[in-house]
Amino acid sequence: MVATTPRFDRMVPAAPDSVGAVRRELRRWARRQGASPPVQANVALAFSEACNGLLGPDPPREGVSGPLMIEAWRDAEEIAVRVSLGASGTRSAPVGVGYGFGLALLAGICDRFEVGRREKRPGIAVEMAFRLGPAREPERSFPLRPSRSTTRR
């Protein structure tokens, strides 16, 4: 499949209702870049989880409407996605349970990811990469054996 546009750049309001449309558009872009259906799904899910972490559980406060910036690009071997939120749109640190699950999920579906400060500007960025080649096999520390959980007669 021939790639049409090697870059994806969007800037949307930092609000939860902006995430769905961008997620669908990003997945279509990944498909046009030659990503397999599992990689497309991982790109979309990772984008949603990154947005959940950046936007937090609370609706945007009055006067806090910094844009959510999404950049994605393809090179020969991978698709990379960067989601960032400027300092004017950052929320207070998340409180409660559930946020560690999003990071664990990112670690499981991305070939690599990093959370840090935006380059040369205040704010937070999440950068994720997805290999375009064959699917990786999960590493196992023990051999798989048939289950013996069923009762024998």
Order of alpha helices (4+ residues) and beta strands (2+ residues): beta-alpha-alpha-beta-beta-alpha-beta-beta
